[in-house]
Amino acid sequence: MTLQTSGPISMSDISAEFGFGNKLSDYWGVLWWTNSGSRGYFSTGTISLSDFYGKRATNPGAGGGGGGIEA
């Protein structure tokens, strides 16, 4: 899931996506992705809730394979 790009965002939303707890400092250096495949790391400086807009914990291009038909 990707976090929303606007509106209210909470630590519970962020923790549900990334799983690193409820303190912003727990996310320093954590890898993030966007739906377009861009990636980066949360800064080791000041992190704010708005830094998480549009971010996701997983690579959107690394999905699993589809099911096939057995002959």
C-alpha positions, 0 to 999 in steps of 0.5 A, a space after each residue: 500500500 502507498 501512503 496518501 499524498 495529502 490530508 491527515 497522516 498519522 503515526 499509525 498509518 506510517 507504522 502500518 506501512 513501514 512497521 518501525 514503530 511510533 517515533 519518527 526517529 525510528 525511521 532515520 535511514 529507512 528505504 522508501 519507494 514511490 509508485 513510480 519506482 523512485 526510491 530514497 532514504 528518510 533523512 537522519 535529520 529532522 523528519 516530519 509526517 509530511 515526509 511520508 506522503 506518497 511513500 511505500 515500504 516496498 518496490 512497486 515493480 517487485 511484485 510476485 508472478 502471476 498464476 499459470 494454467 496447468 496443462 
